[in-house]
């Protein structure tokens, strides 16, 4: 999410990701390098070399923070957390509670990190961002790839209790990849397709896809505890970050209001179980989520009033 973009290294508030028919069309991320254990990719997994920039409000960044936490990478990969409210220059660093400043590039705004990596960069300035302190460039800003790297690339540098945790086991990777594809467009991106639609037909199409997919997984979770049977995988954490935000923001601001997640018994139980997984609550911020969406997207909420509800007990 970024209200604004860089054009040839210059910040502009002009921003659109809509088609002529009013459909939200997310621009693709552009940095796709890989960190590997042996360094054959050009980016070797080394303690202290990399730095992760995130927003606790953004679901795409949140999934990388979850893997960072669950894999015990706190002392291996540095972390900065931007202000939950998007400014007129995009993501900014501040002293708002829960934020962590940029101690690597000393940037005031995330776009400055992008232009340090590529002075002529054109495109969206999004979180997450994985930065290489050795070569002074962005390695990757695609969340799905970053979580896969965090899952395994640094294992030789981790304590055994963290190295042994595997959310992307080889034997399940084809199934996990399929599920990730299946939930992306109708659910993960579907809430945005509904919220940023500019025509009724585009909105209704997104809502139909979204709630059909939620109903499908409600049935699956009536039979299995997780998306891949009895094992928590990357697919679960990618669905969790959307479900966690759904009743807090998407239901109201994005008009995804046919049903709440708490109205789906199995999805709600699943969401709460994942939230209660050791370490997860510490990397979840209801305040940052609500401030990001309600105070950070004036296009959808011009007065920027942050609602007091919903009062949801995840624990």
C-alpha positions in Angstrom: 0.0 0.0 0.0 1.5 3.4 -1.0 -0.4 6.6 -1.7 2.2 8.1 -4.0 5.2 6.8 -5.9 8.6 7.6 -7.2 9.1 8.6 -10.8 12.7 8.7 -11.9 13.8 9.0 -8.3 11.4 11.9 -7.5 8.5 11.6 -5.1 5.1 12.3 -6.5 1.7 12.1 -4.9 0.1 10.9 -8.1 -1.0 7.4 -7.6 -3.4 5.0 -9.2 -3.7 1.2 -9.5 -7.1 1.1 -11.1 -8.2 0.0 -14.5 -10.5 1.9 -16.8 -13.3 -0.3 -15.5 -12.7 0.7 -11.9 -10.9 -2.5 -10.8 -7.9 -2.3 -8.4 -4.8 -3.7 -10.1 -1.8 -4.0 -7.8 1.5 -3.0 -9.3 4.1 -5.7 -9.1 7.1 -5.4 -6.8 10.4 -5.0 -8.6 13.2 -6.2 -6.3 13.5 -10.0 -6.5 17.0 -11.0 -5.5 17.4 -14.0 -3.2 19.5 -14.6 -0.1 20.9 -18.1 0.0 22.9 -20.1 2.6 25.8 -20.6 0.2 25.8 -17.2 -1.3 25.5 -18.6 -4.9 22.8 -16.0 -5.5 25.3 -13.1 -4.8 23.6 -12.5 -1.4 25.0 -14.8 1.3 23.0 -15.4 4.5 25.2 -13.8 7.1 24.4 -12.4 10.6 24.2 -8.7 10.8 24.3 -8.1 7.0 20.6 -7.5 6.3 17.9 -5.1 7.6 14.1 -5.5 7.3 11.8 -2.5 6.9 8.2 -3.1 7.8 4.9 -1.6 8.9 3.0 -3.4 11.6 -0.2 -2.2 10.0 0.5 -3.7 6.5 -0.5 -7.3 6.0 2.3 -8.0 3.5 5.0 -6.6 5.8 3.4 -8.3 8.8 3.9 -11.8 7.3 7.6 -11.1 7.1 7.7 -9.8 10.7 6.0 -13.1 11.8 8.7 -15.2 10.1 11.4 -12.9 11.5 10.0 -13.5 15.0 9.2 -17.2 14.7 12.6 -18.1 13.2 14.5 -16.3 15.9 16.1 -13.8 13.5 16.1 -10.8 15.9 19.8 -10.9 16.4 20.5 -11.9 12.8 18.4 -9.4 10.7 17.9 -5.8 11.9 14.4 -4.3 12.0 12.9 -0.9 11.4 9.2 -0.2 11.8 7.6 2.8 10.1 4.9 5.1 11.4 1.4 3.5 11.0 0.0 6.5 9.2 1.1 7.1 5.6 2.2 10.7 5.1 2.1 12.9 2.0 5.6 11.5 1.3 4.6 7.9 1.9 5.9 5.7 4.7 7.8 7.7 7.3 9.9 7.0 10.3 8.8 8.5 13.6 8.8 8.1 17.4 5.2 6.9 17.5 4.8 4.0 20.0 5.8 0.7 18.5 7.9 2.3 15.7 11.7 1.7 15.3 13.8 4.3 13.4 16.0 3.7 10.4 19.4 3.1 12.0 21.0 1.9 8.8 20.3 4.6 6.2 19.1 7.3 8.7 16.1 8.0 6.3 13.2 10.1 7.3 11.0 8.5 4.6 11.1 5.0 3.1 11.3 6.4 -0.4 14.8 7.6 0.5 15.9 4.0 1.0 14.6 3.1 -2.4 16.5 6.0 -4.1 19.6 5.1 -2.3 19.4 1.6 -3.8 18.3 3.0 -7.2 18.5 6.8 -7.8 16.3 6.6 -10.9 13.7 4.1 -9.4 10.2 4.4 -10.8 7.4 2.6 -9.0 5.6 2.1 -5.7 7.4 2.5 -2.4 6.1 -0.4 -0.4 6.9 -2.4 2.7 8.4 -4.9 3.4 11.9 -4.0 2.2 14.9 -6.3 2.8 18.1 -4.2 2.6 21.7 -5.4 2.2 24.1 -3.3 4.3 27.1 -4.7 2.5 26.2 -3.7 -1.0 23.9 -0.8 -0.1 20.9 -2.0 -2.0 17.4 -3.5 -1.7 17.6 -7.2 -2.0 13.9 -7.9 -2.2 10.5 -6.2 -1.5 8.2 -9.1 -2.3 6.8 -10.5 0.9 6.1 -14.0 -0.4 9.8 -14.4 -1.3 11.1 -12.9 1.9 9.2 -15.3 4.1 10.5 -18.2 2.1 14.1 -16.9 2.6 13.5 -16.3 6.3 12.2 -19.8 6.7 15.4 -21.5 5.7 18.3 -19.4 4.4 19.7 -18.5 7.9 19.3 -21.8 9.6 23.0 -22.5 10.1 23.3 -19.3 12.1 20.3 -20.1 14.4 19.9 -21.9 17.6 18.6 -25.5 17.0 15.2 -24.7 18.4 14.7 -22.1 15.7 16.6 -23.8 12.9 14.4 -26.9 13.2 11.2 -24.9 12.7 10.1 -25.3 9.1 7.0 -23.6 7.7 7.8 -24.6 4.1 8.9 -28.2 4.1 10.0 -29.6 0.8 7.4 -32.3 0.6 4.6 -29.8 1.1 5.9 -27.0 -1.1 3.7 -27.7 -4.2 0.6 -27.8 -1.9 1.7 -24.6 -0.1 2.4 -22.8 -3.3 -1.0 -23.8 -4.7 -2.8 -22.6 -1.5 -0.8 -19.3 -1.6 -2.0 -18.8 -5.2 -5.6 -19.7 -4.3 -5.9 -17.3 -1.4 -4.0 -14.4 -2.9 -6.4 -12.9 -5.5 -9.8 -13.5 -3.8 -8.7 -12.9 -0.2 -5.3 -11.3 0.4 -5.7 -9.0 -2.5 -9.5 -9.3 -2.6 -10.1 -7.0 0.3 -8.1 -4.3 -1.6 -10.0 -5.0 -4.8 -13.2 -4.3 -2.9 -11.9 -1.3 -0.9 -10.3 0.5 -3.9 -12.9 -0.3 -6.5 -14.2 2.8 -8.2 -17.2 1.3 -9.9 -20.1 -0.7 -8.4 -19.5 -3.6 -10.7 -15.8 -3.9 -9.8 -16.7 -3.8 -6.1 -19.4 -6.5 -6.4 -17.1 -8.8 -8.4 -14.4 -8.5 -5.7 -16.9 -9.1 -2.9 -18.3 -12.1 -4.6 -14.8 -13.6 -5.0 -13.8 -12.7 -1.4 -16.8 -14.3 0.3 -16.9 -17.3 -1.9 -13.3 -18.0 -1.0 -13.9 -17.4 2.7 -16.8 -19.8 2.6 -14.6 -22.4 0.9 -11.9 -22.2 3.6 -14.5 -22.2 6.3 -15.5 -25.7 5.1 -11.9 -26.9 4.9 -11.2 -25.7 8.4 -14.2 -27.6 9.7 -12.2 -30.7 8.9 -8.6 -29.7 9.4 -6.9 -27.4 11.9 -4.7 -25.7 9.3 -4.7 -25.1 5.5 -2.2 -28.0 5.0 -3.8 -30.5 7.4 -2.1 -30.6 10.8 0.9 -28.5 10.1 1.3 -24.7 10.2 2.9 -23.4 7.0 3.6 -20.2 5.2 0.1 -20.4 3.8 -1.4 -20.1 7.2 0.6 -17.0 8.1 -0.3 -15.4 4.8 -4.0 -16.0 5.4 -3.7 -15.0 9.1 -2.5 -11.4 8.4 -5.6 -10.8 6.3 -8.0 -12.4 8.8 -6.4 -10.4 11.7 -7.2 -7.1 10.0 -10.6 -8.1 8.6 -13.0 -7.1 11.4 -10.7 -4.3 12.5 -10.6 -2.5 9.1 -11.7 -4.3 6.0 -15.2 -5.0 7.2 -15.9 -1.2 7.7 -13.5 0.9 5.7 -13.2 -1.5 2.7 -16.9 -2.3 2.7 -16.3 -6.0 3.1 -19.4 -6.2 5.2 -21.4 -9.2 4.2 -20.1 -11.0 7.2 -17.4 -10.6 9.8 -14.7 -13.2 10.4 -16.2 -13.7 13.9 -19.3 -14.9 12.0 -17.4 -17.7 10.5 -16.9 -20.2 13.4 -14.0 -22.1 11.9 -12.1 -19.2 10.4 -12.5 -17.3 13.7 -11.3 -20.2 15.8 -8.4 -20.7 13.3 -7.4 -17.0 13.5 -7.4 -17.0 17.3 -5.3 -20.2 17.4 -2.7 -18.6 15.2 -2.7 -15.4 17.2 -2.1 -17.5 20.3 0.9 -19.3 18.8 3.9 -18.4 20.9 5.5 -15.1 19.8 2.7 -14.0 17.5 0.8 -11.6 19.8 4.1 -9.6 20.4 4.3 -8.8 16.7 0.6 -7.9 16.2 -0.6 -4.3 16.8 -4.3 -3.5 16.7 -3.4 0.2 17.1 -1.1 0.3 14.1 -3.6 -1.6 11.9 -6.5 0.8 12.7 -4.3 3.9 12.4 -2.9 2.8 9.1 -6.3 2.2 7.4 -8.5 4.8 9.0 -6.0 7.7 9.5 -3.6 6.8 6.6 -5.9 6.5 3.6 -7.6 9.9 3.2 -9.1 8.9 -0.1 -11.3 6.4 1.8 -11.7 8.3 5.1 -11.1 12.0 4.5 -11.7 13.1 8.1 -9.2 10.4 9.3 -11.2 9.6 12.4 -10.1 6.2 13.9 -13.1 4.3 15.2 -13.1 3.0 18.8 -14.3 -0.5 17.7 -14.2 -3.2 16.9 -13.3 -4.6 20.3 -12.0 -8.0 19.4 -10.5 -10.5 21.8 -7.9 -12.5 19.9 -6.3 -13.9 23.0 
